[in-house]
Amino acid sequence: MSRPYAEVIGDPIAHSKSPIIHNFWLEKLGIDAEYRRCHVRAEGLAEYFERRRQDPDWRGCNLTMPHKFAALAHVHKHRDPGFPVEPINIALPRAGRIEGFNSDTMGVYEPLSAIMREQPSPRGAAIVVGAGGAFYSAMWALSALGFAPVHVVMRDAAKMTQIAKDYRGLHAVPMHFEDPLPSANLLLNATPLGMIGFPEFPLSLDSLKPDAIVFETIYYPLETRLLADARARGLRTVEGLAMLVAQAAVGFQGFFGQPAPREHDAELRALLTA
């Protein structure tokens, strides 16, 4: 007998903790469904969506690297015309078509706003390192929380020009990796640097203010060198696991029609870090 299912797709995908999160919530709520991993290479993305479009049991998917931009060619994307959020990380079947959404925005906003409520601090300058998929979510969250200017550290000259244009009203300041970092109240790593299989995060934290926040989007490993360096300096930190769970909760409701049981977050974190 078939069961409703959702899944996470990417390349690579074996490291994803999303199945642990969603299946934990499904069990807590007693929902007869499952959440899987599915390895999809870039060249197989179109076929993947065509097959899933015809599967009545498919409830949607999360998308991780490298599909957050490429999937735009295969879905109907809901955009906020006032904000240039481009990538998607959720695809849902809706009324005969597949619709794309971005829950990473809440993945950044929720844990960052929580840590700021615990210890209020000035919403001054911020530094975002990298201009990949997580960058767009970070810009939305930082704008909503009042950080400005946002110094965006990147290597791609063409992206620098585009970001300077798109985010002029949000006070984005493109910078090269080689430029000295300015004083800032927050640093967010939106690159894969520090993830297992990638080089370590290369930038110094010397320019950050004593009460600054360091936000890591990576959760594999959970304790990156960036987080360890930040904690050694006494800085406040947000780990990638917090972003992962917050964005997963948005997807869970879209897939299975019920809010995620967040009252079990402590138990879930223990499971994810075991």
LINUR-V759772 format. One record per helix or strand of 3 or more residues. SS is the DSSP state (helix for helix, strand for strand). FROM is the first residue (numbers start at 1). TO is the last residue. If there is no record, write none. Layout:
BEGIN
ss = (SS/SS)
from = (FROM/FROM)
to = (TO/TO)
END
This chain:
BEGIN
ss = (strand/helix/strand/helix/strand/helix/strand/strand/helix/strand/helix/strand/helix/helix/strand/strand/strand/helix/strand/helix/helix)
from = (4/18/33/42/58/67/90/97/104/126/133/150/157/168/172/184/208/225/236/240/262)
to = (10/29/39/53/63/74/94/101/118/129/145/154/166/170/176/189/216/232/238/256/272)
END
